[in-house]
Amino acid sequence: MSDRPATDAAWTRPVPVPDDVTAAFWAAAGEGRLVVQRCADCGTYQHPPRPRCTSCAGEPAYTGVSGDATLVSWTAAHDPVVPGRPRGLAPVTIVVVELVEQPGLWLVSDLVGVDDRELAVGLPMRVAFDATAGDQVLPRFVPAGDPS
């Protein structure tokens, strides 16, 4: 179950550090858009971002996707999964979702404020954007019927 405080004043969530390959992904998230790489040569989507297409070694470019997904799997981490994270913020429900744009196009996210007893493989999910420490915004996935 994910009934835990969303924040703790003594702890700051680590933020991703964009690099040359991931900067466009994080910039789009900051604007409330979900983008993933798609190969200009073979059309394959891929995530996580990489310098070359994993199918044909072609040139990937970022493209917008719907943010609609299906729940593939989840687990609850009962011990802190990030160094320095207080035990009071566990458990954390970590989900794997498959974007509707392509079979096997998976993203990993965590849930806040969702009881993991409500989850089931195949559950429709949608992207939601969540500001973290600093200016970084994370794309997270929530059940499609969730108003957040």
N, C-alpha and C positions, 0 to 999 in steps of 0.2 A: 504494500500500500504506500502511496506517495504523500501521505499526510505529514508534511514537515514544513517548517518555515521556509519561505522563498529566499530569505536573505538572513545574514547574520552580521551585525555591526562589526564584529572582530575579524571577519574574514572577507576578502575581496576575491571574487571569482577570477581565475586567470582568463586573459583574453587572447584570441588568436593573433598571431603576428603575420600580416600579409607579406607575401614575397612576390617576385615577378610573375609567378604562375597563378597565384591565388588572389592577387589584388582586385581583379575585376569581380570575382565572386563576392568578396567582402564589401566592396563598394556598392554592388547591387543590393546586397542584404541591408545595408545602411539606408537604402532608398525604399525598402519594403518590397523588393523584387527578388525572386529566386531565379538564378541562372545556373546552367551547367555547361560544360564543354560539349561541343558537337563537332565531329570531324568534317572538314570541308571536302575531303576526298571521298570517304565512304559513308558519311552520314550517321555514324555511330555516336551515341551520347556516351559520356563517361564522367564518373565521379568516384573518388576524389580527383581534383584537377591534376593534370600531368603535362609535361612539356610536349609530348608527342601522343598521337592516338595509339591506344593499346591494341587496336584491331589491325591497323594497316601502317602505322608509323607516320601517318599524315599529320596535317596541321589542324589542331583543334582550335575552335573559336567559341567564345561564350554566346549562348542564346537563351532567351527567356523560356521558362517552362511554366506549366499551369499551377504547380504546387499541390496538385491532387495526387494522392498516393494510397497505397494499401499497406496495412500493417503486415510485416513478414514475421517478425519475432520481437521479443522483449525479454528483459531480465531486470531483476531488482538487485542493486548493489547495496548491501547492508553496511559495509565498512566504507570509510571515505576512499573514493577512487582518485582523488586529487591530493597530492601532498599538501598538508596544512589545513585541509578541510575539516571543520569540527564534526565530531560524531553526531551532534545534534541535528545536522542537516541530512543525515542518511535516514532511510534508504532513498536511493535515486533510481527511478525507473528509466532504463535506457532502451530505446526502441530502434528497430531497423525497419525502414519503409521502402517500398518500391514505387518509384514515380510512374505515373500512367503512360508517360511518353515512350517507354521502352522496357521490355522484360529484362530484369537483371540490373536496372539502374537504381541502385540502392543508396540511401543516405542514412546516417546515424544521428539520432537526436536524443534528448532527454525530455521527460515530461515533468511538469510542475502542476500540482493541484488536480491531478487526475488519479483516481483510484485504480490501481492496476487490475483489480478484480473486474473492471468494466472492459478490459481489453480482450480481444480474440483475434486469432490469425484471420486475415481477410478484412478486418475492420477498415472502412474508408477513413482516411486521414487527410488533413490539409495543412499547408504551411501556415505558420504564424510567426511573427518577428518579435524578438525580445531583446531589449537593450540590456547590456551587461555593464560591468565596471568600465569606466572610460567612455569612449564614443562608439565602441563596437556593438554591432547588432548581430544576434544569432538567428538563423532560420531554425525553427523548432516545429515539430509536428504534433498536432492535437487531433482528437477524433473529429470527423467532419461535422458532426452535429453540435460541437462545443462552441458556444458563442464568443469565446476569448480570441 
